[in-house]
Amino acid sequence: MRMVIFAYGYDVPGIGSALTKVLFAQNCNIDNFKMTSLESCVSMIIAIKGPPTLSKIELEEALKNALEPFDLNIKILDSKYTSLPEDDREEWIPYKAIMICADRMGLLYFLMSEMSRLDINIIDVKCVPLEEDPEKTFQVIVKIQVPIRISPETLLQTMNDLSRQLNVLIDINPIEGLEI
């Protein structure tokens, strides 16, 4: 049984330990785990594979009991979470784009709109203030999956055009090997 767990709440020590303890006790394998802290909040998305006998209700109850002291909100999606058959998957090339910009409204919207127009899948976005001027200058790190049908030249031209249009610096490179 495949499920995806969404959890969010205030960030305190022990949340990840309590959550993974329940998954271990329920004989679940974690396929993917994404955890992010933002200010005093935390969010997690966990893709799991559990035994065929595990029910969504049973897992929700176990998580609710274990996470009660943390006041964590939990949502579980069940077996509708599946992968596309291998034949239906498009081949992708992973890239990382880094945008250095002033704090202006709409920059992410324009970047994401352009990625959507090209059928590029955005898989991760991080906005980080730069130490030199944390109130005014940001580094936006975007990891994307580019369909193999889009040439590197087309992607580079698109990013250069966007960089000029938005008056920001954008550096884009393929992701080589394992990157966390």
KOLKELUM-933405 format. One record per residue (C-alpha): residue number from 1; residue in three letters; x, y, z. Coordinates in steps of 0.1 Angstrom, whole numbers, padded with zeros to 4 digits. Layout:
REM KOLKELUM-933405
resi: NUM, resn: ALA, c1: X, c2: Y, c3: Z
...
REM end
This chain:
REM KOLKELUM-933405
resi: 1, resn: MET, c1: 0000, c2: 0000, c3: 0000
resi: 2, resn: ARG, c1: 0015, c2: 0033, c3: -0011
resi: 3, resn: MET, c1: 0007, c2: 0065, c3: 0008
resi: 4, resn: VAL, c1: 0019, c2: 0101, c3: 0010
resi: 5, resn: ILE, c1: 0019, c2: 0118, c3: 0044
resi: 6, resn: PHE, c1: 0017, c2: 0156, c3: 0047
resi: 7, resn: ALA, c1: 0026, c2: 0171, c3: 0081
resi: 8, resn: TYR, c1: 0030, c2: 0206, c3: 0093
resi: 9, resn: GLY, c1: 0031, c2: 0226, c3: 0125
resi: 10, resn: TYR, c1: 0055, c2: 0244, c3: 0148
resi: 11, resn: ASP, c1: 0091, c2: 0232, c3: 0147
resi: 12, resn: VAL, c1: 0103, c2: 0215, c3: 0179
resi: 13, resn: PRO, c1: 0129, c2: 0188, c3: 0185
resi: 14, resn: GLY, c1: 0116, c2: 0152, c3: 0183
resi: 15, resn: ILE, c1: 0089, c2: 0155, c3: 0156
resi: 16, resn: GLY, c1: 0108, c2: 0136, c3: 0129
resi: 17, resn: SER, c1: 0118, c2: 0110, c3: 0154
resi: 18, resn: ALA, c1: 0082, c2: 0104, c3: 0166
resi: 19, resn: LEU, c1: 0069, c2: 0103, c3: 0131
resi: 20, resn: THR, c1: 0095, c2: 0078, c3: 0117
resi: 21, resn: LYS, c1: 0091, c2: 0057, c3: 0148
resi: 22, resn: VAL, c1: 0055, c2: 0051, c3: 0139
resi: 23, resn: LEU, c1: 0064, c2: 0043, c3: 0103
resi: 24, resn: PHE, c1: 0090, c2: 0018, c3: 0115
resi: 25, resn: ALA, c1: 0065, c2: 0002, c3: 0139
resi: 26, resn: GLN, c1: 0039, c2: -0001, c3: 0111
resi: 27, resn: ASN, c1: 0065, c2: -0018, c3: 0088
resi: 28, resn: CYS, c1: 0066, c2: 0011, c3: 0063
resi: 29, resn: ASN, c1: 0094, c2: 0018, c3: 0040
resi: 30, resn: ILE, c1: 0101, c2: 0055, c3: 0033
resi: 31, resn: ASP, c1: 0105, c2: 0060, c3: -0004
resi: 32, resn: ASN, c1: 0110, c2: 0098, c3: -0002
resi: 33, resn: PHE, c1: 0112, c2: 0123, c3: 0027
resi: 34, resn: LYS, c1: 0112, c2: 0161, c3: 0023
resi: 35, resn: MET, c1: 0114, c2: 0182, c3: 0055
resi: 36, resn: THR, c1: 0116, c2: 0220, c3: 0056
resi: 37, resn: SER, c1: 0117, c2: 0245, c3: 0084
resi: 38, resn: LEU, c1: 0106, c2: 0280, c3: 0077
resi: 39, resn: GLU, c1: 0109, c2: 0305, c3: 0106
resi: 40, resn: SER, c1: 0093, c2: 0286, c3: 0135
resi: 41, resn: CYS, c1: 0072, c2: 0262, c3: 0114
resi: 42, resn: VAL, c1: 0081, c2: 0228, c3: 0098
resi: 43, resn: SER, c1: 0065, c2: 0209, c3: 0069
resi: 44, resn: MET, c1: 0071, c2: 0174, c3: 0058
resi: 45, resn: ILE, c1: 0061, c2: 0153, c3: 0028
resi: 46, resn: ILE, c1: 0068, c2: 0116, c3: 0031
resi: 47, resn: ALA, c1: 0061, c2: 0090, c3: 0004
resi: 48, resn: ILE, c1: 0059, c2: 0055, c3: 0020
resi: 49, resn: LYS, c1: 0052, c2: 0020, c3: 0010
resi: 50, resn: GLY, c1: 0035, c2: -0001, c3: 0037
resi: 51, resn: PRO, c1: 0024, c2: -0037, c3: 0040
resi: 52, resn: PRO, c1: -0008, c2: -0045, c3: 0020
resi: 53, resn: THR, c1: -0027, c2: -0049, c3: 0053
resi: 54, resn: LEU, c1: -0020, c2: -0014, c3: 0065
resi: 55, resn: SER, c1: -0050, c2: 0009, c3: 0062
resi: 56, resn: LYS, c1: -0050, c2: 0047, c3: 0059
resi: 57, resn: ILE, c1: -0072, c2: 0049, c3: 0090
resi: 58, resn: GLU, c1: -0049, c2: 0027, c3: 0111
resi: 59, resn: LEU, c1: -0019, c2: 0048, c3: 0101
resi: 60, resn: GLU, c1: -0037, c2: 0081, c3: 0108
resi: 61, resn: GLU, c1: -0046, c2: 0069, c3: 0143
resi: 62, resn: ALA, c1: -0011, c2: 0057, c3: 0151
resi: 63, resn: LEU, c1: 0004, c2: 0090, c3: 0139
resi: 64, resn: LYS, c1: -0023, c2: 0111, c3: 0157
resi: 65, resn: ASN, c1: -0015, c2: 0093, c3: 0190
resi: 66, resn: ALA, c1: 0023, c2: 0096, c3: 0186
resi: 67, resn: LEU, c1: 0023, c2: 0132, c3: 0174
resi: 68, resn: GLU, c1: -0003, c2: 0146, c3: 0198
resi: 69, resn: PRO, c1: 0023, c2: 0163, c3: 0220
resi: 70, resn: PHE, c1: 0036, c2: 0182, c3: 0190
resi: 71, resn: ASP, c1: 0003, c2: 0196, c3: 0177
resi: 72, resn: LEU, c1: 0012, c2: 0185, c3: 0142
resi: 73, resn: ASN, c1: -0014, c2: 0186, c3: 0114
resi: 74, resn: ILE, c1: -0014, c2: 0154, c3: 0093
resi: 75, resn: LYS, c1: -0030, c2: 0145, c3: 0060
resi: 76, resn: ILE, c1: -0026, c2: 0112, c3: 0043
resi: 77, resn: LEU, c1: -0032, c2: 0104, c3: 0007
resi: 78, resn: ASP, c1: -0036, c2: 0067, c3: 0000
resi: 79, resn: SER, c1: -0032, c2: 0043, c3: -0029
resi: 80, resn: LYS, c1: -0040, c2: 0069, c3: -0055
resi: 81, resn: TYR, c1: -0003, c2: 0077, c3: -0052
resi: 82, resn: THR, c1: 0013, c2: 0057, c3: -0079
resi: 83, resn: SER, c1: 0040, c2: 0062, c3: -0105
resi: 84, resn: LEU, c1: 0034, c2: 0064, c3: -0142
resi: 85, resn: PRO, c1: 0042, c2: 0032, c3: -0161
resi: 86, resn: GLU, c1: 0078, c2: 0033, c3: -0174
resi: 87, resn: ASP, c1: 0065, c2: 0036, c3: -0210
resi: 88, resn: ASP, c1: 0046, c2: 0068, c3: -0201
resi: 89, resn: ARG, c1: 0074, c2: 0086, c3: -0184
resi: 90, resn: GLU, c1: 0091, c2: 0114, c3: -0203
resi: 91, resn: GLU, c1: 0129, c2: 0115, c3: -0200
resi: 92, resn: TRP, c1: 0141, c2: 0144, c3: -0180
resi: 93, resn: ILE, c1: 0174, c2: 0162, c3: -0173
resi: 94, resn: PRO, c1: 0178, c2: 0177, c3: -0138
resi: 95, resn: TYR, c1: 0191, c2: 0213, c3: -0136
resi: 96, resn: LYS, c1: 0197, c2: 0238, c3: -0109
resi: 97, resn: ALA, c1: 0190, c2: 0275, c3: -0115
resi: 98, resn: ILE, c1: 0202, c2: 0301, c3: -0092
resi: 99, resn: MET, c1: 0186, c2: 0336, c3: -0094
resi: 100, resn: ILE, c1: 0202, c2: 0365, c3: -0075
resi: 101, resn: CYS, c1: 0176, c2: 0393, c3: -0072
resi: 102, resn: ALA, c1: 0163, c2: 0422, c3: -0053
resi: 103, resn: ASP, c1: 0132, c2: 0416, c3: -0032
resi: 104, resn: ARG, c1: 0105, c2: 0423, c3: -0058
resi: 105, resn: MET, c1: 0070, c2: 0410, c3: -0061
resi: 106, resn: GLY, c1: 0063, c2: 0387, c3: -0090
resi: 107, resn: LEU, c1: 0098, c2: 0373, c3: -0097
resi: 108, resn: LEU, c1: 0088, c2: 0337, c3: -0088
resi: 109, resn: TYR, c1: 0056, c2: 0340, c3: -0107
resi: 110, resn: PHE, c1: 0074, c2: 0350, c3: -0139
resi: 111, resn: LEU, c1: 0100, c2: 0323, c3: -0135
resi: 112, resn: MET, c1: 0074, c2: 0296, c3: -0128
resi: 113, resn: SER, c1: 0052, c2: 0308, c3: -0157
resi: 114, resn: GLU, c1: 0081, c2: 0305, c3: -0181
resi: 115, resn: MET, c1: 0089, c2: 0270, c3: -0168
resi: 116, resn: SER, c1: 0052, c2: 0260, c3: -0171
resi: 117, resn: ARG, c1: 0051, c2: 0273, c3: -0207
resi: 118, resn: LEU, c1: 0080, c2: 0250, c3: -0216
resi: 119, resn: ASP, c1: 0066, c2: 0220, c3: -0197
resi: 120, resn: ILE, c1: 0095, c2: 0221, c3: -0173
resi: 121, resn: ASN, c1: 0088, c2: 0205, c3: -0139
resi: 122, resn: ILE, c1: 0098, c2: 0225, c3: -0108
resi: 123, resn: ILE, c1: 0109, c2: 0201, c3: -0081
resi: 124, resn: ASP, c1: 0123, c2: 0224, c3: -0054
resi: 125, resn: VAL, c1: 0124, c2: 0261, c3: -0046
resi: 126, resn: LYS, c1: 0144, c2: 0278, c3: -0019
resi: 127, resn: CYS, c1: 0145, c2: 0315, c3: -0013
resi: 128, resn: VAL, c1: 0175, c2: 0325, c3: 0009
resi: 129, resn: PRO, c1: 0185, c2: 0361, c3: 0019
resi: 130, resn: LEU, c1: 0220, c2: 0370, c3: 0011
resi: 131, resn: GLU, c1: 0242, c2: 0379, c3: 0040
resi: 132, resn: GLU, c1: 0255, c2: 0411, c3: 0024
resi: 133, resn: ASP, c1: 0220, c2: 0427, c3: 0025
resi: 134, resn: PRO, c1: 0195, c2: 0402, c3: 0039
resi: 135, resn: GLU, c1: 0166, c2: 0426, c3: 0038
resi: 136, resn: LYS, c1: 0170, c2: 0435, c3: 0001
resi: 137, resn: THR, c1: 0188, c2: 0408, c3: -0018
resi: 138, resn: PHE, c1: 0179, c2: 0371, c3: -0022
resi: 139, resn: GLN, c1: 0192, c2: 0340, c3: -0038
resi: 140, resn: VAL, c1: 0165, c2: 0318, c3: -0053
resi: 141, resn: ILE, c1: 0176, c2: 0282, c3: -0059
resi: 142, resn: VAL, c1: 0153, c2: 0263, c3: -0082
resi: 143, resn: LYS, c1: 0157, c2: 0226, c3: -0091
resi: 144, resn: ILE, c1: 0139, c2: 0217, c3: -0123
resi: 145, resn: GLN, c1: 0134, c2: 0187, c3: -0145
resi: 146, resn: VAL, c1: 0137, c2: 0196, c3: -0182
resi: 147, resn: PRO, c1: 0122, c2: 0173, c3: -0208
resi: 148, resn: ILE, c1: 0149, c2: 0158, c3: -0230
resi: 149, resn: ARG, c1: 0131, c2: 0173, c3: -0261
resi: 150, resn: ILE, c1: 0142, c2: 0208, c3: -0249
resi: 151, resn: SER, c1: 0177, c2: 0215, c3: -0260
resi: 152, resn: PRO, c1: 0203, c2: 0230, c3: -0236
resi: 153, resn: GLU, c1: 0205, c2: 0259, c3: -0261
resi: 154, resn: THR, c1: 0168, c2: 0266, c3: -0259
resi: 155, resn: LEU, c1: 0168, c2: 0264, c3: -0221
resi: 156, resn: LEU, c1: 0198, c2: 0287, c3: -0218
resi: 157, resn: GLN, c1: 0183, c2: 0312, c3: -0243
resi: 158, resn: THR, c1: 0150, c2: 0312, c3: -0223
resi: 159, resn: MET, c1: 0169, c2: 0318, c3: -0190
resi: 160, resn: ASN, c1: 0189, c2: 0346, c3: -0206
resi: 161, resn: ASP, c1: 0158, c2: 0363, c3: -0219
resi: 162, resn: LEU, c1: 0141, c2: 0360, c3: -0185
resi: 163, resn: SER, c1: 0172, c2: 0374, c3: -0168
resi: 164, resn: ARG, c1: 0171, c2: 0404, c3: -0191
resi: 165, resn: GLN, c1: 0133, c2: 0409, c3: -0188
resi: 166, resn: LEU, c1: 0134, c2: 0407, c3: -0149
resi: 167, resn: ASN, c1: 0167, c2: 0424, c3: -0145
resi: 168, resn: VAL, c1: 0181, c2: 0396, c3: -0123
resi: 169, resn: LEU, c1: 0211, c2: 0373, c3: -0126
resi: 170, resn: ILE, c1: 0203, c2: 0337, c3: -0134
resi: 171, resn: ASP, c1: 0229, c2: 0309, c3: -0136
resi: 172, resn: ILE, c1: 0217, c2: 0275, c3: -0147
resi: 173, resn: ASN, c1: 0236, c2: 0242, c3: -0149
resi: 174, resn: PRO, c1: 0227, c2: 0205, c3: -0152
resi: 175, resn: ILE, c1: 0229, c2: 0186, c3: -0119
resi: 176, resn: GLU, c1: 0256, c2: 0160, c3: -0121
resi: 177, resn: GLY, c1: 0255, c2: 0130, c3: -0098
resi: 178, resn: LEU, c1: 0240, c2: 0129, c3: -0064
resi: 179, resn: GLU, c1: 0230, c2: 0162, c3: -0049
resi: 180, resn: ILE, c1: 0212, c2: 0168, c3: -0016
REM end
